[in-house]
Amino acid sequence: MAPLADLYQVSMAYGHWRAGRHRAPAAAELFFRRPPFRGSFALGAGLAEGLRGLRAFRFSAADVAYLRSVLPSTTDDAFFDYLATLDASEVTVTAIPEGSVVFPRVPFLQVKGPLLVVQLLETTLLCLVNYASLVATNAARFRLLAGPDMKLMEMGLRRAQGPDGALSASKYSYIGGFDCTSNILAGKLYGIPVRGTIAHSFVMSFSCLEEVQPRDLPPRAGGDPVDLADLAVSWLQRVCDLLQTPPGKANQGELAAFVSYAVTFPCDFQGLLDTYCVRRSGLPNFCAVALALHQLGYQAIGVRLDSGDLAQQSKEIREVFRACGAHFQVPWFGTIPIAVSNDISEQSLEEFRRKGSEIDMIGIGTNLVTCPLQPSLGCVYKLVEVNGSPCLKLTEDEEKMTIPGMKAIYRLYDAAGHPFMDLMALEEEPSPSAGQELGIHVLGQLGETTKVIPSTVEPLHRTYFRDGQVCEPLPSLPEVRTHAQVSLNLLSPAHRRLHEPKPYPV
């Protein structure tokens, strides 16, 4: 894992080693300066991967040989011998639990250890945390817009930045609140529920019912097989009579595709309705096959739309389902789940809410995994202490000034149970307590002192890594996901809203 670094870190390491400073005790913080997507918060993610990286931190013989080839020929051989002995056994990491809401300037994690190793870890940790936190935050925003009951499916594998980006997107969008993924490798590796049915190409590959093989399906309760294609054709006439649409307008290739899929997956039949025409073809064809399946004891699991005015179509489809359910005395038919996809964005979800819809599940790909509204979170990793002395970066850009010294981090809650402020204090300062009046300086208002009295005080950082090992039990992925939703729900509505939120003070 050690070579996952920028060359300048190895160059600095050599400088520290040459100066005899490489073992000086040092500390660094990883944080972001601005909240992403013009919101007020981020979801911290990637901690578990970062800890695995620390456990694996070492330079193999091949790594050392490669570094010999890229560093100047004047580099002392003894430095390469030293690199071969390095590991993270003297590193300590404290962090906010993964899935927690994190605010600007508040360290997501702090790293202590020998100066040379602390510097070498910079790019590794930033790489593992930056995108993870960004996509988890993006997913959380979709979840907040969709509400708690909407099913959300991540389906960005084909649009993601390579296979590693796609796997990260599946994993961290699940933490952010998505329910499932289309990515089967993510399902295998991380245990995320996997979903997926058919695409337009499957529907388009059929032209007539004669192509359907096999056609017979036994009733679910047992008995002689029935020709599902013939049964669906008889139901199509009855459905079209009810909907007052000509049966001849229903595409026969689409009906064949639905029948073939239903014979193959009778307990998991879902129709894709918009290959040709939703109202005249996709919808009556689906209803015919679903009712044929029902006659044999099976229940269709849903439909999907991938084009057009999704909100309006969902309402029209629900009306048809209810009409069919009432007319043919099939009560569950009116509640068949309706799923939608098609380049869904935050704006799409806002439009669904504004118009009203009957959508039960939303598949989101490009606008989730590529984070087009903000391609990078911009986490940074800065030294805050060396040899027991605080470090301060002074710069003409005030935003880039660092806050010196190792810190303890606290979250202050009001009487309603909402966090209203994060407090950073030096490690040696006494811990604040509930009901205590605190004199604080809000970042950005350093000339002013404010008095606050928290109802509850929560220490945020836990020690996760010490002596080369993870020392705090790491929660499972579903547990991190649950923690993320709890963390988000604790925020006050003013801090949680996605547009022009109230700034959260630190």
N, C-alpha and C positions, 0 to 999 in steps of 0.2 A: 504493500500500500504506500510505502514511503515515496516512490517516484511520482505519485500523483501530486505534483507540486510545480510551481514556476521556477525557472532556472535562477531567478534573482534570489530566491530563498536559499538555495544551495550556495550561491556566491556570498550572501550575508553570513551564512553559517561558517564558511571558511574564514571570513573576516573576524568573526567572534573567536573562532578556534585559534587563529594566528595571534590574536591579542590576549589569549588566555582568559577570555570572558565567557566562554561557552557554557560553563557550569554555573554562572551567576543566576540566582533565583529570579524568576521573572513571572509576570502575569499579563494576560491579554484578554480582551473582551470581544465578543462577536455581537453586533447589533446593526440595526438599520436606522437611517436618519429621517426618512419620510415614510408615512404610511402608504401602502400601495393602493392603486385604483381610486385615489382621492377619497379614501375612506378614513377611518380613525384607527384601525387596528390591522394586525396580521395574525395568522395562526402559525405558531412556531412548529416546524416539522423538520424531520431529518436527523433528530438527535440519536435515535437508535443506530442508524447507518453511520453516523459520526463516531459513536462509541465502538462499533465494530471495526471501523478504520483505525482507531487508536490501538485496539488489541492486535491488529495485524501490522502495526507500524514497525518496519525494519527494512534495511537495505540488503538485498540478496547479493551474492557474488556477481551475478550478471548485472544488477543495478550499479554496483560499484564500478565494474568494468566500463559500463556505458558512461558514467559520470567522468571517468578518467578521459574518455574520448572527447567530451564536450567542454570540460574546464580547461583553462590555460595550461600549457605544458609545464609552466613554472610552479604549479600547485604541488605542495609538499606531499610526498607519498604517505607520510604518517597520517595525514588528514583522511585519506581513503581508508586506511586501517581503522581509524576511529569511527567513521561512518558505519563500517561493518559491525560495530558493537552496539549501535544505537537501538533503543526501543523506547516505549512510553512508560516504562516501569516507575519513573519518578514524576509522572504527570498526574495532576489532580484536575478533574473537571466538575464544576458545579453548573447547574442549568435549571431553567424553568421546565416543568414536565412537558413532554411532547404533546401537542394538541392544545396547549394553552393559548389564550389571547395574549399577544405581545404588542407593546406600544413603542413608538420611536424613542431611541436613545437608551432604552432599557436593555441591558445585556441578556440575550437569549441564553448564552453560555459564557462562562469564564474559565480560562485555562491557566493553570500554574505549573511551573516546572523549570528545568534548566533552560536558559535563554535560547540556546541553539535549537533545542527541540521545539520550544514554544513557537519560534519563528518558522520552523519547517512545517508546522501543522497548519499554517494560515490558509493556504489555497485548498488543501484537502477538506478542511472543515467548511470553508465557504462554498466549495463546490457541492458538498453534500447537504447543506442547509438552505442555500439561496433558492434554488428552483423548487425544492420540496415545500418550503414555506410559501412561496409564491403561488403554486398551483393549489395547495391546500386552502389558501386564502381565497383564491378565485372560486374554488368549489364551494366554500362557505358562503360566498356572496350569492351564488346561484341557489343554494339551499335556502338562504334567508328570503330571497325573492319568490321562490316556489312555495314556501310554507312547509310545515312539518309533515303533511300528509301526502304530498306529491312524490311519486317514485321517480328517482333520477338515475339515469344510466349513462356511464362514461363510455363513449364509443369513438375515441380519437386516435386509435392505433395507426391508421393509415395516414393521418395528418401530422403526427407528432414528429419531434426532432430526433429521428432515429429510434432504434429499438430500446435503447437505455432511457431516452426521454419518454417514450411511450409507457414503459413499465413504471417509471417514477410517477407519471401522470395518473395511471390507474391506481397506484398505491395511495398517493397523497390526495387525490380527489375523493377516495373512499374515506380518508380521515376527515376531509372537509365536509362530508355529509352525503355523498352519493351512495346509492344503494347497491349498485352492481356495475359490472364492466362487460364489454364485448371481448376483452383481451384474454384469451384462454391461458396464455403463459402467466399473466398476472394472477389468474385464478389458481393456477397450479402452484405458483411460488408463494403467494400471500394468503390464499384461502378466501379471496374476495368472491362473492357470488357472481356467476357468469350467466349472461343472457344473450339470446340472439335467435332469430328465426330465418326469414328469407329476404332476399333482395329482389329488385326488379328483374334482374337477369334470369332468375328462376322462373318467374311468371312469363317472361318473353320467350323462354326456350320451348314453350308448348304452343301448338297451333290448333289442336282439336282433341276431343275426348278419346279418339281412337289411340292416341299416344299414351294414355294412362295404363300402366302395367306395374303392379297388379291393381285390380279394381275392387276386389272383394274385401270386405271387412266384417269379422264376426261381431255380433252384439256384445257389449261389455259384460252382460250377465251370462253370456254363453249362448250357444245355439249355432245354427247354420249361417255361414257367411252370406252377406248381402252385397250386391253390386252397388257400391257407393255412388258411382257415376250416374247410373240410372235413377237412383233415389234422389240425387241432387238435382237432376234435370226436372223431375216431377215437382220438387220443392221450388225450383226457380220460377215455374209458371205461377204457382200460388203466391210467391213473394212479389213478382212483377204485377200481378193482379191487385194486390194490396197497395203497392206503391204507385200504381197507375203508370208504369213505365213498360215499353215494349220489350218482351223477352229477346227479340232479335238484336237489340242494342247491347246486350251483355256479351262481351267477348268470349268466344268458346275456348280459345287458348288459355285465357285467365281462369275460366271455370275448370279446365283440365288441370291447370297448375294447382289450384286450391284442392281439388279432389285428390291429386297425387300426394300432396303434402299431408292431407288429412288421413289418407290411408297409411302413410308412413308414421305419422305422429298423431294418432287419434286423441290422445289425452293432452296434447300440447299444440293444438291447431290455432294459429294466428294468421290473419290475412293482411297482406299489404294491398291497400285499396286503390292507389293512385297511378297504377301503371298505364291505364287507358283513360277511363272516366269514372270518378268516384260514384257519382249519383246514378248513372245509367248502367254501369258495368261492375265496378269493384264491389260496391255495397250490396246489390242484389245477388251477385255470385257468392259473396261471403255468407250472406244470410242463408242462401239455399244450402250450402255445404254445412254450415253450422247447425241448421235445423235437421238436416239429414243425419248428422252425427248425433244430435240429441235424440232422434228417433231410435238410434241404436244404443243409447245410454251414455253417450260421451258429452263433454261440455267444452266448447271453444274457450280459449283463454284470452282472446283479444284481437284488436286490429291495430294497424299502424298507418299513419299518413306521413308522406315525405315531401309534399309540395302544396302550394296554394295557400289560401287563408285558413290556417290551421284551427284557429279559435272558432271561426264561423262554421267550418266543416264539422268540427267536433260536436257542435250543438245540433247540427242537422242529422248527423249520424246517430246521436243519442235519441233523437225523436224517432228515427226509423227503428232502432232497437226496441224502444218502448212500445211502439206500435206493433211490431212483430211479436213481442212478448205477450202483449195483451190479446192480440187477435188469435195467435196460435196457442195460447195458454201455456207459455213457457216463462215463468216468473223471472228466472235468472237472466233472461236475454236482455232485459233493459239495463242491466248493470255490467255488461261486457266491457272490460277495460279498453280505453282508447289511448294509444301511444302516438307520439309525434316526434319527428326529427326534421332536419333540413336547416343546417347552419344556424342553430338556435343560439341566441345571444342574450345578454341581460335585457336588452331592449325588447326582445321577443317575449320574455317572461313578463315584463311590465305591460306589454300589449295584451297578453292573455288575461292578466288581472283586470286591466281596464275594460276590455270587451266582455269579459266573462267567458268561460269555456267549460267543456265537459271532459277535459283532458285529465287522464289519470297517471300517465307516465311520459317523461320527456327524455329523449336521447340527445346528448350534447357531446360534440367532438371538437371541432376546430377551435371554437371560442373558449373552450375549457382548457385544452392541453397546450395551446400555443400562447395563451394569455396575451392576446393582441392589444388589449387596453393598456398593458404595462408588461413589456417583455422581460424585465428583470426587477427583482426586489431591491437589489443594491446593498445587501448586507456587507459590512466591513469588519475588519479584525484588527484591533489596535492595541499596542502595548500600553498598559496603564501603570506598570510598576517594574522596576529593575533594582535588584540588590536592596530591597526594602524602601527605596525612594520612589515616590509617585512620579509618573511621566505625564507631561502635558504637551500636546501638539498645538502650537500657536500658529495661526495662519490668518491671512487677510480675509479669507472666506470664513466668516464666523460659524457657519453651519458645520464646517469641517474641524473645528476645535474639539479636542477630546476632553473628557472629564477624568481627571487623574485619580489614581488610587484604587485598591481593591474594595469592592462594595458589597454590602448586604442589600437585598432588594425586598421590599414589602409592598403588598397591595392593601390599600385602605378602602374599607366598605362603609357605606352610609347605613342609616337605620332601616332602609328598605331592602338592604341586602345587595345593592348594586356597588361595584367598585367605582370609586370617584377619583382616585389618584394613585399613582405608583410612586413610591418613595425610595430613593437611593441614598444610602448612608454609608460612611466608611465602616469597614468591618469592626473596628475597635469601638465604635459608638454604641451606646446602650440601645437595645431593641425597643421600639415604640410599643405601646400597649393600648388596648381598647379603652376609650374614655379619657385618654391622656391628651391634653392640649399640646400640639406640636407646632413649633415655629419652623416654617419651611420656605424655601426659595424655589419658585416654579421656573423651570428652564424657559429661557426667553424673557423672563422678568427678573433678572438677577439682582436688580437694585431694590426690589421690594421683598419684604417679609410678610408671609401670610400665616394666619393661625387656623389650624383645622383640628377637629376632634373626631377621630374615627370611631365607629361603633364596633368594628371588627378589624383586626390586623392579621394579615396572612403573609408569613415569610414565603417568598416565591422560589428561591433556589434550593435545590437539593444536591448533595454530593453523589454523582453517578459513577465516577471513575477514580480509582486510587490504586497505586502499586501495580499498575499494569493490568488491572481487572475491573470489570463492571461491578460496582459494589451496591447498587440499588436494583431491586427486581424491576425488570422492564415490563410494562403492560403489553398485552396482546394488541394486535391491530384493531379489533373491534372495541377493546377497552379505550384505546387512544381516541377512536372515533366518537365514542360516547362522551369522553372527557371534553372533546372539542365542542360538542353540542351544548354540554352543560356550561362550559366557559363562555360560549357565545350568548346563551340565554340569560346569564347573569348580568350582562351589560345592560345599562339603561337604554331605553329606546332612542334617546338623543345621541348616544355614542354608537349604537348599533346600526342606525340608518345608513344607507349606502350613499346617499347624495347629500352633500353639505352637512355632514355630521358635526355635532359639537366636539371641538378639540378636547382630547383627553389629556389632562395635565400630568406631567412627570416632574 
